[in-house]
């Protein structure tokens, strides 16, 4: 996992679907266990790559509350130069410089987090995001996000690479048996950094809130770039970690692709991750996406086009959306995801609402949302029928300071696009059936529906937070929540009519990595999951991914000829 400066929390922006976390870890005395002095890694591409060492460090696991020993640390760091050679051979990335290595304590990690967050103005604004996550139904109204994320990170983080200091940080409470594959993972990040400068490459999504129509559409076009790039980075490192485990046993991802599927299934089912086991699907899916789907993306590109296309190719010409990560063939074909354009809504909305957040609703977002609404089958069905989407949230200008911390201060609309009218109608029904999950006093407003304009397919509900209006037209569903009824209808008409103007087709091809907008505006349009995906991809390598790879190794050992069976 890549550890960006300040654990990359500066990327968790102000707007609503941004991660609301200040990581209130109790600051203990910072202490770092010094590793052996780092040796310069060979820089010649012609140097013969070292084999994966047959003998790993002492694998006796550290008991809970204990640390690995100085001798175990010495053995572990003695493998750095061999493992970076292995990673270079696997990826094709040349070794261009020295990689520092350090063994770090819990106290040092906590202190580092606190020091970075103390002066981060974005961190103070992050906490407003939780109310929009709840407004959308991605989190329960009574869920307390910040303390849960702290517990999850304490359980999951096992190492991180810091591109600012060019240092691989291993954690002294992780069992030695897990450290070697983790080190191979992190050294891959070091080689990626030497190839493209991760600190700049993974910072494409702008910051702050969009305040006008021109900004809105440029931001929508750039929305998922960082999330997609995070999946590439983690997918590559996870692929190397897997082969580091498999190749000494005579296996590999290419020879045994079924092992990849095994690992993907096991990632979210670690028996030693109780916090992960009770995480809301928004968090568990966002945490696993860079590993699970990033790994599939890299694997498919490698199988179709070879190693260089999967590694240097995807860094030099990265995908721009989670849609491309989930559908690697579309990336190979040079296709870009559908991005609806948003007409100028500000003359209608800004009098009552202060712009709060804007973003795409990507394919991963729909998968998670529909899983919450209808279970596994609904998630699969609707994700495959997804054809684009966007949302906008505003906060009432007359909201009191206490009201601003509640979902009642937020109004939002969501335009969803589908590949066929049947899916659009089915989604509208599914969404309507679940309104009671997040709103009190829910009732069908038949009186309001009597004033529905002729020819409009509309359902109106009254709730404790104002009207919910669901409008279906062909392959589109427009949902407005908590706007006054007249404003909701005006927004629906404006936005749905606009999609028939041909402008959406222009939006689909306007902004690409080769054709960026001439001006970068200040905003942070987040897909529903993007800030979480980026955060988890940068926070540190996650235990669930490492455990899944180690379970694959154990299964292969058990299945090997001559293996003793109970």
Secondary structure, 3 states (H helix, E strand, C coil): CEECHHHHHHHCCCCCCCCCCCCCCCCCCCCEECCCCCCCCCCCCCCCCCCCCCCCCCCCCCCCCCCCCHHHHHHHHCCHHHHHHHHHHHHCCCCCCCCEEEEECHHHHHHHHHHHHHCCHHHHHHCCHHHHHHHHCCCCCCCCHHHHHHHHHHHHEEEEEECCCCEEEEECCCCHHHHHHHHHHHHHHHHHHHHHCHHHHCCCCCCCCCCCHHHHHHHHHCCCHHHHHHHHHHHHHHHHHHHHHHHHHCCCCCCCHHHHHHHHHHCCCCCCCHHHHCCCHHHHHHHHHHHHHHHHHHHHHHHHHCHHHHHHHHHHCCCCCHHHHHCHHHHHCCCCCCCCCCCCCHHHHCCCEEEEEEEECCHHHHHHHHHHHHCHHHHHHHHHHEEEEEEEEEEECCCCCCHHHCHHHEEEEEEEEECCHHHHHHHHHHHHHCHHHCCCCCEECHHHHCCCCCCCEEEEEECCCCCEEEEEECCEEEEEECCCHHHHHHHHHHHHHHHCCCHHHHHHHHCECCECCCCCCCCCCCCCCHHHHHHHHHHCEEHHHHHHHHHHHHHHHHHCCCCCCC
